[in-house]
Amino acid sequence: YHSIQRILNLPSNTNIYLCHDYLDKQNENCFVSTVKQQREENIHIHIGVTEAEFITLRYKRDAQLTMPALIIPSIQVNIQAGELPAPNANGIQYLKIPLNTLK
């Protein structure tokens, strides 16, 4: 809640590059948005949502969601602040996935 508040306080025309594969209103993957769009349209955190409301909504909604298909690579890139891993000896960059740990 507090992190997104910092983002929502940025200028309205600031682009936000999303790292998930949730669908937008047109049922297409949405990888970029603006602060203005999020303030007005985000079902979790639009203008006027309190911290308590946000927490309640997230717990209810998250309990019904499956893991997003792109969560593992997204986390790896996010942790490195958008930097991709260094290339291997063959010159190719790889993201790693855990095996036998995801349900």
N, C-alpha and C positions, 0 to 999 in steps of 0.2 A: 504494500500500500504506500509506504513512504517513498520507495524508489520511484514508483510511477508518478507520484505527486511532483517530484523534481522534474521529471520529463514533461509533465503537463504544464509546468510553469515556463517552459521554453517558448519562443515565439511561435505563433500559430502556423506559420508556413514551414516550420522545421520538418524535414523528412525523417521518418523513423523506419529503419530497415528491420523488418521482422524476421525472426529466426524460428519460425514454426510453419507448420503446414495446415493450419486451420483455414476454413473456407470463409470468404467474405460474403456479402449479401447476394452477389451474383453466382454463388457456388463455384467460385474459382479460387485457386490458391492466391493469397494476397501477401506479397513480400515487402511492399513499401506502403507507408501511410503517412499522414501528417499529424502533428500535434492537434490541429483543429479537428480532424476527422476523429481522432481518439477521444477528445473532449466531448464531442457531440454524439458519437455512435458506439463507442466501446460498451458492451453490455455489462461489463464488470466495474468499470471505473469512470463512467461519464461524469460530467459536472453534477455535483450535489450528492454523490454517493459517500456515505460516512465510512469510517474505518470499520466499525462494527458490521455495517451492511455488507461491505466488501468481503470481510472474513467469512461471514455466514454464507454468502452467495458462492464464494470459492470452494468452501468445504462441501456444500451440496453438489455443485456442478462437477468438481474434480472427482468426486466419488463415483460418478457415472461415466467418466471419460476413459478411453483406452490411451495407451502411451502414443503420443504423436510419432509418426513414421520417421520424421527427421530430427528427433530430439537428441540422439546420440551425436551425430555430426554437429548439430547446432551448439550443444554444450561445449564440445571440444574447441570450436572456433571462438565461442563467446569467452571462454576461460582465458584464451590468448588475445583478447581484445581485438578480434577480427583477423589476427595473423594466422595464416595457414602453417602447418608443420613444415619443418625443414625437409628438403628432398632426401630420399634414401640414396644409397650409393648408385642406384640405377637412374637417378635424376627425377624420379616420380615422387610426388607428395601423396601421402596416405593418411586417412583418418582411420582410427582403430575402433572396432566394436567389441564389446564384451560378449563372450559366448557362454551359454548355459547359465546366464544370470537374469535374463529378462523373461518375464511371464507373458 
